[in-house]
């Protein structure tokens, strides 16, 4: 057997290996394109690590950057970044949705039907229809937000037609895919007083972070809440609660900070606080200087980044459903309930264990990565933890560590790749390995607490 054939068998024999291979190949292609002489500006010397970091950040829809996106790249380079964001965002949503069906035969007919309903199909023969639905939904929303932003740029900022459209399209794709890349050196800080752009970008981030299953539930069932799936209900309610919490937290903590909200008018403080509360949900745009945030705001940001957005979406983190499920598990344990119930539905124990496994795995990786960043440079604990969570949760917000040294950049590159694919791969791996035990050991109860 030829060596190449062995590689193909190794990669495609297990669907879990296809996802890292596909994304790794896309990152490699993006790195090569960004290293081309005409991809970078004349006064910028783009190294291999810079190109690799940028390509990984774009494909993994993170938004962290080691060079200034606005000045370091030519029009071709920016187009490559936008293309990588689009392919990376579409890829993760499509692959996750299809992967749900590919592994569903291991978990029983009842669960198979439930999962198929979540992603909008009923049989394997309709996977092509599922993919088409994901693509059309993505492009439709991106078109709407691109039009809104283009019109705003054209009439409010006197951009010419080409600049308005190109900036509108780029930021719409970046926002919908929760990427956080911007065509301005200060991200979106120059628009801190523009309520229209703040709200438009925030809504694109929120809807993009809900995930295709939730968007489909809304399109099919509308306001008939009782017909919505448990996943859709849990995602919507938890997302709404976190958005409100983020807004209140940043408004109260930063209202008088002269380096952030304190320098703005009362009206600008309100929509900017809303913008700040949404972005840590894996988007990565910023309209104020992140390095000037209070330590309390940094702590809140870390928590929001760690939770992330919805499953089967472009958002990262442990996902809102995982966070909400663990909260209900704790509540049931405190109440002494035998079962965990959410919206009058009982949650199986294997799903609870999956949520706990993904969360603890994420915390463990973050602890190691934070220590690694502290060892690579003179970075404080809070800054290192913030940067590690931002990379692992594919957020893109930064306190300035990105681009400081090569080792730190490589650590963050690995974190972005693991954060984009790790939770998906781990969840699928747990499902694929799930099997009934032929025997059980006697029970015992160790002391807890």
C-alpha positions as CSV (number, residue, x, y, z in Angstrom):
1,X,0.0,0.0,0.0
2,X,1.3,3.4,-0.9
3,X,2.3,5.9,1.7
4,X,-0.2,8.5,0.5
5,X,-3.0,5.9,0.6
6,X,-2.1,5.1,4.2
7,X,-2.4,8.7,5.1
8,X,-5.8,9.0,3.4
9,X,-7.1,6.0,5.3
10,X,-5.7,7.3,8.6
11,X,-7.3,10.7,8.1
12,X,-10.7,9.8,6.6
13,X,-11.3,6.5,8.5
14,X,-12.3,8.6,11.5
15,X,-14.5,11.7,11.0
16,X,-12.8,13.3,14.0
17,X,-9.5,13.5,12.1
18,X,-11.0,15.3,9.1
19,X,-11.8,18.5,11.0
20,X,-8.2,19.3,12.3
21,X,-6.8,18.2,8.9
22,X,-9.1,20.4,6.9
23,X,-8.6,23.5,9.1
24,X,-4.8,22.8,9.3
25,X,-4.7,22.7,5.5
26,X,-6.7,26.0,5.2
27,X,-4.3,27.6,7.7
28,X,-1.3,26.4,5.7
29,X,-2.8,27.8,2.5
30,X,-3.5,31.1,4.2
31,X,0.0,31.3,5.6
32,X,1.5,30.8,2.1
33,X,-0.8,33.5,0.6
34,X,0.0,36.0,3.3
35,X,3.7,35.5,2.8
36,X,3.5,36.5,-0.8
37,X,5.3,39.8,-1.5
38,X,2.2,41.6,-2.8
39,X,0.1,40.6,0.3
40,X,1.9,42.9,2.7
41,X,2.7,46.6,2.5
42,X,6.1,47.7,1.3
43,X,7.2,49.0,4.7
44,X,6.3,45.8,6.6
45,X,8.4,42.7,6.8
46,X,6.0,39.8,7.4
47,X,7.7,36.8,9.0
48,X,6.5,33.2,8.8
49,X,5.3,33.4,12.4
50,X,3.3,36.6,11.6
51,X,1.7,35.0,8.6
52,X,1.0,31.8,10.5
53,X,-0.5,33.7,13.4
54,X,-2.7,35.8,11.2
55,X,-3.9,32.9,9.1
56,X,-4.7,30.9,12.2
57,X,-6.5,33.8,13.8
58,X,-8.6,34.3,10.6
59,X,-9.5,30.7,10.0
60,X,-10.3,30.2,13.7
61,X,-12.3,33.5,13.6
62,X,-10.4,34.9,16.6
63,X,-9.2,38.4,15.7
64,X,-5.9,38.5,17.5
65,X,-3.2,40.2,15.5
66,X,0.5,40.6,15.7
67,X,0.6,43.2,13.0
68,X,-1.7,46.1,12.3
69,X,-4.4,44.8,9.9
70,X,-5.1,48.2,8.5
71,X,-1.5,49.1,7.5
72,X,0.4,45.9,7.3
73,X,-1.6,44.3,4.5
74,X,-2.4,45.3,1.0
75,X,-5.8,45.0,-0.6
76,X,-4.9,41.5,-1.6
77,X,-3.8,40.6,1.9
78,X,-7.0,41.9,3.4
79,X,-9.0,40.0,0.9
80,X,-7.2,36.8,1.9
81,X,-7.9,37.5,5.6
82,X,-11.6,38.1,4.8
83,X,-11.8,34.9,2.7
84,X,-10.2,32.9,5.5
85,X,-12.7,34.3,8.0
86,X,-15.6,33.4,5.7
87,X,-14.3,29.9,5.0
88,X,-13.4,29.3,8.7
89,X,-16.7,30.5,9.9
90,X,-18.8,28.6,7.4
91,X,-16.6,25.6,7.8
92,X,-17.0,25.3,11.6
93,X,-20.8,25.7,11.5
94,X,-21.3,23.3,8.6
95,X,-18.9,20.7,9.8
96,X,-20.3,20.7,13.3
97,X,-23.9,20.4,12.1
98,X,-23.0,17.6,9.8
99,X,-20.8,15.9,12.4
100,X,-23.8,15.8,14.7
101,X,-25.5,13.5,12.2
102,X,-22.4,11.5,11.4
103,X,-22.0,10.5,15.1
104,X,-25.7,10.2,15.9
105,X,-26.0,6.5,15.0
106,X,-23.9,5.8,18.1
107,X,-26.4,7.2,20.5
108,X,-29.7,5.6,19.7
109,X,-32.7,6.3,17.4
110,X,-34.4,8.7,19.8
111,X,-31.4,10.9,20.2
112,X,-30.7,10.7,16.5
113,X,-34.1,12.2,15.7
114,X,-33.6,14.9,18.3
115,X,-30.2,15.9,17.0
116,X,-31.3,15.8,13.4
117,X,-34.2,18.1,14.3
118,X,-31.7,20.5,15.9
119,X,-29.7,21.0,12.8
120,X,-32.7,21.0,10.4
121,X,-32.7,17.6,8.7
122,X,-34.2,14.2,9.2
123,X,-32.1,11.8,7.3
124,X,-28.5,11.4,6.0
125,X,-29.7,12.0,2.5
126,X,-30.6,15.6,3.4
127,X,-27.1,16.6,4.5
128,X,-26.7,18.5,1.2
129,X,-29.8,20.5,2.1
130,X,-28.5,21.2,5.5
131,X,-25.2,22.5,4.1
132,X,-27.2,24.7,1.6
133,X,-29.3,26.0,4.5
134,X,-26.2,27.0,6.6
135,X,-24.6,28.8,3.6
136,X,-27.7,30.7,2.6
137,X,-28.5,31.7,6.1
138,X,-24.9,33.0,6.6
139,X,-24.8,34.9,3.3
140,X,-28.2,36.4,3.8
141,X,-27.4,37.8,7.2
142,X,-24.0,39.0,6.1
143,X,-25.6,40.8,3.2
144,X,-28.1,42.6,5.4
145,X,-25.4,43.9,7.8
146,X,-23.1,44.7,4.9
147,X,-25.8,47.0,3.5
148,X,-26.4,48.6,6.8
149,X,-22.8,49.3,7.4
150,X,-22.0,50.4,3.9
151,X,-24.8,52.9,3.9
152,X,-23.6,54.3,7.3
153,X,-20.0,54.6,6.1
154,X,-21.1,56.3,2.9
155,X,-23.5,58.9,4.3
156,X,-22.0,59.5,7.8
157,X,-18.3,59.4,7.0
158,X,-18.1,60.6,3.4
159,X,-16.4,57.4,2.2
160,X,-16.4,56.9,-1.5
161,X,-18.7,54.1,-2.8
162,X,-15.9,51.5,-3.1
163,X,-14.5,52.2,0.3
164,X,-18.0,52.1,1.9
165,X,-18.9,48.8,0.3
166,X,-15.6,47.1,0.9
167,X,-15.5,48.2,4.6
168,X,-19.2,47.3,5.0
169,X,-18.6,43.8,3.6
170,X,-15.4,43.1,5.5
171,X,-16.8,44.2,8.9
172,X,-20.1,42.4,8.3
173,X,-18.3,39.1,7.6
174,X,-15.9,39.7,10.5
175,X,-18.8,40.5,12.9
176,X,-21.2,37.7,11.8
177,X,-18.4,35.1,12.1
178,X,-17.4,36.6,15.5
179,X,-13.9,37.2,14.1
180,X,-13.1,40.7,15.4
181,X,-10.8,41.7,12.6
182,X,-11.2,45.4,11.7
183,X,-9.7,47.6,8.9
184,X,-8.7,50.3,11.4
185,X,-5.6,50.5,13.5
186,X,-7.6,51.1,16.6
187,X,-10.2,48.4,15.9
188,X,-13.5,50.4,16.2
189,X,-12.4,53.0,18.8
190,X,-12.9,55.9,16.3
191,X,-16.6,54.9,16.2
192,X,-17.1,54.9,19.9
193,X,-19.7,57.7,19.7
194,X,-21.5,56.1,16.7
195,X,-24.6,54.3,18.1
196,X,-25.6,52.9,14.7
197,X,-22.3,51.1,14.1
198,X,-22.2,49.9,17.7
199,X,-25.6,48.4,17.6
200,X,-25.2,47.0,14.1
201,X,-21.9,45.3,14.9
202,X,-23.3,44.0,18.2
203,X,-26.4,42.5,16.6
204,X,-24.3,40.8,13.9
205,X,-22.1,39.3,16.7
206,X,-25.1,38.2,18.8
207,X,-27.0,36.5,15.9
208,X,-23.9,35.0,14.5
209,X,-23.1,33.5,17.9
210,X,-26.5,31.9,18.3
211,X,-25.8,29.1,15.9
212,X,-27.7,27.7,12.9
213,X,-30.0,25.4,15.0
214,X,-31.3,28.3,16.9
215,X,-31.8,30.5,13.9
216,X,-33.7,27.7,12.1
217,X,-35.9,27.1,15.2
218,X,-36.9,30.8,15.0
219,X,-37.5,30.7,11.3
220,X,-39.6,27.6,11.5
221,X,-41.6,28.1,14.8
222,X,-41.4,31.9,15.1
223,X,-42.7,33.0,18.5
224,X,-44.3,29.6,19.3
225,X,-41.9,29.1,22.2
226,X,-43.4,25.7,23.2
227,X,-42.3,24.2,19.8
228,X,-38.7,25.3,20.2
229,X,-36.1,22.7,21.0
230,X,-34.5,22.6,24.4
231,X,-31.2,23.7,22.9
232,X,-32.7,26.7,21.3
233,X,-34.5,27.7,24.4
234,X,-31.4,27.3,26.6
235,X,-29.2,29.2,24.1
236,X,-31.6,32.2,23.7
237,X,-32.3,32.6,27.5
238,X,-28.7,32.2,28.5
239,X,-27.5,34.5,25.8
240,X,-30.0,37.2,26.7
241,X,-29.0,36.9,30.4
242,X,-25.3,37.2,29.6
243,X,-25.8,40.2,27.3
244,X,-27.8,42.0,30.0
245,X,-25.3,41.1,32.6
246,X,-22.3,42.3,30.5
247,X,-24.0,45.6,29.8
248,X,-24.8,46.3,33.4
249,X,-21.4,45.1,34.6
250,X,-19.4,47.3,32.1
251,X,-21.7,50.3,32.6
252,X,-21.3,50.2,36.4
253,X,-17.6,49.4,36.4
254,X,-16.4,51.7,33.7
255,X,-18.9,54.6,33.9
256,X,-16.5,57.0,35.6
257,X,-13.3,55.6,34.2
258,X,-11.8,58.6,32.3
259,X,-9.8,56.3,30.0
260,X,-12.9,54.3,28.8
261,X,-16.5,55.3,29.3
262,X,-15.9,58.2,31.6
263,X,-14.7,60.5,28.7
264,X,-17.9,60.0,26.7
265,X,-21.3,61.6,26.8
266,X,-24.1,59.8,28.7
267,X,-25.7,58.6,25.5
268,X,-22.4,57.2,24.1
269,X,-21.7,55.6,27.5
270,X,-24.9,53.6,27.2
271,X,-24.4,52.1,23.7
272,X,-20.7,51.7,24.3
273,X,-21.3,49.7,27.5
274,X,-23.7,47.5,25.5
275,X,-21.0,47.1,22.8
276,X,-18.4,46.2,25.5
277,X,-20.8,43.7,27.0
278,X,-21.4,41.9,23.7
279,X,-17.8,41.7,22.4
280,X,-16.3,39.4,25.0
281,X,-18.8,36.8,23.8
282,X,-16.0,35.8,21.3
283,X,-16.3,38.8,18.9
284,X,-13.1,40.7,19.7
285,X,-13.9,44.2,18.5
286,X,-13.3,47.0,20.9
287,X,-14.4,50.7,21.0
288,X,-12.3,51.6,24.0
289,X,-8.8,50.8,25.0
290,X,-8.8,47.3,26.6
291,X,-5.6,47.9,28.4
292,X,-7.3,50.8,30.2
293,X,-10.1,48.7,31.7
294,X,-10.4,48.3,35.4
295,X,-9.2,45.1,36.9
296,X,-12.8,44.2,37.8
297,X,-13.8,44.7,34.1
298,X,-10.9,42.5,33.1
299,X,-12.3,39.8,35.4
300,X,-15.8,40.1,34.0
301,X,-14.4,39.9,30.4
302,X,-12.5,36.7,31.2
303,X,-15.7,35.1,32.5
304,X,-17.7,36.1,29.5
305,X,-15.0,35.0,27.1
306,X,-14.7,31.6,28.8
307,X,-18.5,31.0,28.4
308,X,-18.5,32.1,24.8
309,X,-21.5,31.7,22.5
310,X,-23.9,29.1,21.1
311,X,-23.1,25.6,19.9
312,X,-22.8,25.0,16.2
313,X,-22.0,28.7,15.7
314,X,-18.9,30.7,14.9
315,X,-18.5,31.6,18.6
316,X,-15.9,30.0,20.8
317,X,-15.7,29.3,24.6
318,X,-17.2,26.3,26.4
319,X,-20.6,27.5,25.0
320,X,-23.6,28.9,26.7
321,X,-25.4,25.6,26.8
322,X,-22.5,24.0,28.7
323,X,-22.4,26.9,31.2
324,X,-26.2,26.8,31.7
325,X,-26.3,23.1,32.1
326,X,-23.6,23.1,34.7
327,X,-25.5,25.8,36.6
328,X,-28.7,23.7,36.6
329,X,-26.6,20.6,37.7
330,X,-25.4,22.7,40.7
331,X,-28.9,23.9,41.4
332,X,-30.3,20.4,41.4
333,X,-27.5,19.2,43.7
334,X,-28.2,22.1,46.1
335,X,-31.9,21.3,46.1
336,X,-31.2,17.6,46.6
337,X,-33.1,16.7,43.4
338,X,-32.3,13.3,41.9
339,X,-32.6,14.5,38.3
340,X,-31.6,17.7,36.5
341,X,-34.6,19.4,34.7
342,X,-34.5,22.3,32.3
343,X,-37.7,23.6,30.8
344,X,-39.5,20.5,32.0
345,X,-37.0,18.2,30.3
346,X,-34.7,15.7,32.1
347,X,-31.0,15.9,31.2
348,X,-29.3,12.6,30.7
349,X,-26.3,11.9,32.9
350,X,-23.9,11.4,30.0
351,X,-24.7,14.9,28.7
352,X,-23.9,16.2,32.2
353,X,-20.5,14.4,32.2
354,X,-19.7,15.8,28.8
355,X,-20.3,19.3,29.9
356,X,-18.2,18.8,33.0
357,X,-15.4,17.2,30.9
358,X,-15.3,20.0,28.4
359,X,-15.3,22.7,31.1
360,X,-12.5,21.1,33.2
361,X,-10.4,20.4,30.1
362,X,-10.7,24.1,29.1
363,X,-9.7,25.2,32.6
364,X,-6.7,22.9,32.6
365,X,-5.5,24.1,29.2
366,X,-6.0,27.7,30.3
367,X,-3.9,27.2,33.5
368,X,-1.0,25.7,31.5
369,X,-1.2,28.4,28.8
370,X,-1.3,31.2,31.3
371,X,1.8,29.9,33.0
372,X,3.5,29.5,29.7
373,X,2.7,33.1,28.7
374,X,4.0,34.4,32.1
375,X,7.3,32.5,31.5
376,X,7.8,33.8,28.0
377,X,7.8,37.4,29.0
378,X,7.3,39.9,31.8
379,X,3.5,39.6,31.7
380,X,1.3,39.8,34.8
381,X,-1.1,37.1,35.8
382,X,-4.2,39.0,34.8
383,X,-2.9,40.0,31.4
384,X,-1.6,36.5,30.7
385,X,-4.9,34.9,31.8
386,X,-6.9,37.4,29.7
387,X,-4.8,36.8,26.6
388,X,-5.0,33.0,27.1
389,X,-8.7,33.0,27.5
390,X,-9.1,35.3,24.5
391,X,-7.1,33.0,22.3
392,X,-8.6,29.7,23.5
393,X,-12.2,31.1,23.3
394,X,-11.4,32.6,19.9
395,X,-12.4,36.1,21.1
396,X,-9.6,38.4,19.8
397,X,-9.5,41.0,22.5
398,X,-6.0,41.8,23.7
399,X,-4.2,43.7,26.4
400,X,-1.0,43.9,24.2
401,X,0.7,40.6,24.7
402,X,0.2,39.5,21.0
403,X,3.2,40.4,19.0
404,X,5.5,40.9,21.9
405,X,7.7,37.9,21.3
406,X,7.8,34.8,19.0
407,X,7.3,32.2,21.7
408,X,4.2,33.9,23.1
409,X,2.8,34.2,19.6
410,X,3.3,30.5,19.0
411,X,1.6,29.7,22.3
412,X,-1.4,31.8,21.3
413,X,-1.4,30.2,17.8
414,X,-1.8,26.8,19.3
415,X,-4.4,28.0,21.7
416,X,-6.5,29.5,18.9
417,X,-6.4,26.2,17.0
418,X,-7.2,24.1,20.0
419,X,-9.9,26.5,21.1
420,X,-11.6,26.4,17.7
421,X,-11.5,22.6,17.2
422,X,-10.9,21.2,20.7
423,X,-14.4,21.4,22.2
424,X,-16.0,20.1,19.0
425,X,-13.6,17.2,18.7
426,X,-13.7,16.3,22.3
427,X,-17.5,16.3,22.4
428,X,-17.7,14.1,19.3
429,X,-15.0,11.8,20.7
430,X,-16.9,11.3,23.9
431,X,-20.0,10.5,21.9
432,X,-18.3,8.1,19.6
433,X,-16.7,6.2,22.5
434,X,-19.9,6.0,24.4
435,X,-20.9,2.3,24.9
436,X,-22.8,0.3,27.5
437,X,-20.8,-1.3,30.3
438,X,-21.1,-5.1,30.5
439,X,-20.5,-5.0,34.3
440,X,-20.5,-2.4,37.1
441,X,-18.3,-2.2,40.2
442,X,-19.8,-1.8,43.8
443,X,-20.5,1.7,44.8
444,X,-18.7,3.7,47.4
445,X,-18.9,7.3,48.5
446,X,-15.7,9.3,49.1
447,X,-15.9,12.5,51.1
448,X,-16.5,15.7,49.1
449,X,-15.7,19.2,50.3
